[in-house]
Amino acid sequence: MVAVVASAEDLVPRGGRVLVADDDEQLCRHLAAALAAAGHQVVAANDGADALAVARSSPPDVAIVDLTMPTSGLDVVRQLKEM
């Protein structure tokens, strides 16, 4: 399921750092490409552990996280909020 709450430009200024975390590699790749084409710096991860490792090394301005990933996306979001 996909929910659109705002455009990327409303959430993060052009050039902002976006973390995309989804275990669906194709979806992750397409979303990352679209955001990069819009001028954002994008880092993609295909599981929660990788997403958290990337976020720890360079915190994102915005994270787009699949809440139903095998490594719980909800846990990822909770830990990102604590950073």
Contacts in CASP RR format, 6 or more apart in sequence:
PFRMAT RR
TARGET T0000
AUTHOR 0000-0000-0000
METHOD contacts of the structure
MODEL  1
MVAVVASAEDLVPRGGRVLVADDDEQLCRHLAAALAAAGHQVVAANDGAD
ALAVARSSPPDVAIVDLTMPTSGLDVVRQLKEM
8 18 0 8 1.000
8 35 0 8 1.000
8 38 0 8 1.000
8 40 0 8 1.000
8 62 0 8 1.000
9 38 0 8 1.000
11 62 0 8 1.000
12 18 0 8 1.000
12 40 0 8 1.000
12 61 0 8 1.000
12 62 0 8 1.000
13 61 0 8 1.000
14 38 0 8 1.000
14 39 0 8 1.000
14 40 0 8 1.000
15 39 0 8 1.000
15 40 0 8 1.000
15 41 0 8 1.000
16 40 0 8 1.000
16 41 0 8 1.000
16 61 0 8 1.000
16 62 0 8 1.000
17 40 0 8 1.000
17 41 0 8 1.000
17 42 0 8 1.000
17 43 0 8 1.000
17 58 0 8 1.000
17 59 0 8 1.000
17 60 0 8 1.000
17 61 0 8 1.000
17 62 0 8 1.000
18 35 0 8 1.000
18 40 0 8 1.000
18 41 0 8 1.000
18 42 0 8 1.000
18 43 0 8 1.000
18 60 0 8 1.000
18 61 0 8 1.000
18 62 0 8 1.000
18 63 0 8 1.000
18 64 0 8 1.000
19 42 0 8 1.000
19 43 0 8 1.000
19 44 0 8 1.000
19 45 0 8 1.000
19 51 0 8 1.000
19 54 0 8 1.000
19 55 0 8 1.000
19 60 0 8 1.000
19 62 0 8 1.000
19 63 0 8 1.000
19 64 0 8 1.000
19 65 0 8 1.000
20 28 0 8 1.000
20 31 0 8 1.000
20 32 0 8 1.000
20 35 0 8 1.000
20 42 0 8 1.000
20 43 0 8 1.000
20 44 0 8 1.000
20 45 0 8 1.000
20 63 0 8 1.000
20 64 0 8 1.000
21 28 0 8 1.000
21 44 0 8 1.000
21 45 0 8 1.000
21 46 0 8 1.000
21 47 0 8 1.000
21 48 0 8 1.000
21 50 0 8 1.000
21 51 0 8 1.000
21 63 0 8 1.000
21 64 0 8 1.000
21 65 0 8 1.000
21 66 0 8 1.000
21 69 0 8 1.000
21 73 0 8 1.000
21 76 0 8 1.000
22 28 0 8 1.000
22 31 0 8 1.000
22 44 0 8 1.000
22 46 0 8 1.000
22 64 0 8 1.000
22 65 0 8 1.000
22 66 0 8 1.000
22 69 0 8 1.000
23 46 0 8 1.000
23 47 0 8 1.000
23 66 0 8 1.000
23 69 0 8 1.000
23 70 0 8 1.000
24 66 0 8 1.000
25 46 0 8 1.000
28 44 0 8 1.000
28 45 0 8 1.000
28 46 0 8 1.000
29 44 0 8 1.000
31 44 0 8 1.000
31 64 0 8 1.000
32 42 0 8 1.000
32 43 0 8 1.000
32 44 0 8 1.000
35 42 0 8 1.000
36 42 0 8 1.000
43 54 0 8 1.000
43 58 0 8 1.000
43 60 0 8 1.000
45 51 0 8 1.000
45 53 0 8 1.000
45 54 0 8 1.000
47 69 0 8 1.000
47 70 0 8 1.000
47 71 0 8 1.000
48 69 0 8 1.000
48 71 0 8 1.000
48 72 0 8 1.000
48 73 0 8 1.000
48 75 0 8 1.000
48 76 0 8 1.000
49 71 0 8 1.000
51 63 0 8 1.000
51 65 0 8 1.000
51 76 0 8 1.000
52 76 0 8 1.000
52 79 0 8 1.000
52 80 0 8 1.000
54 60 0 8 1.000
55 63 0 8 1.000
55 80 0 8 1.000
55 83 0 8 1.000
56 83 0 8 1.000
59 83 0 8 1.000
60 80 0 8 1.000
63 76 0 8 1.000
63 77 0 8 1.000
63 80 0 8 1.000
65 73 0 8 1.000
65 76 0 8 1.000
65 77 0 8 1.000
65 80 0 8 1.000
66 73 0 8 1.000
67 73 0 8 1.000
67 74 0 8 1.000
67 77 0 8 1.000
69 76 0 8 1.000
END
